[in-house]
Amino acid sequence: MAGENNAHELRWVGRFLGHMLTSTAIFVIIALPAVGLWFLIGYLEGIGVSGATLLMLTGLKYAILAVDVFLCLAYLFISALKAVREMLT
């Protein structure tokens, strides 16, 4: 009986840790283009590209990061709710 309880606990903990690692990996993959834009903007500033273009690229960079953070946190929140629900059953 105690072994079944430990297996149940390990299952939901392992699943939640897997979701956390997956979420982190996806966050990094999506954030990489924003980092690339940061370098691109720095380069374009150096060669004298217009301010409007730089402003649009900067806005895109922040939009990518904002959506990425929101989706990562939403995924982790939903995963945490599922883990709690599984823990209580």
Secondary structure, DSSP 8 states (H G I E B T S, - for coil): -HHHHHHHHHHHHHHHHHHHHHHHHHHHHHHHHHHHHHHHHHHHHHHT--HHHHHHHHHHHHHHHHHHHHHHHHHHHHHHHHHHHHHH-
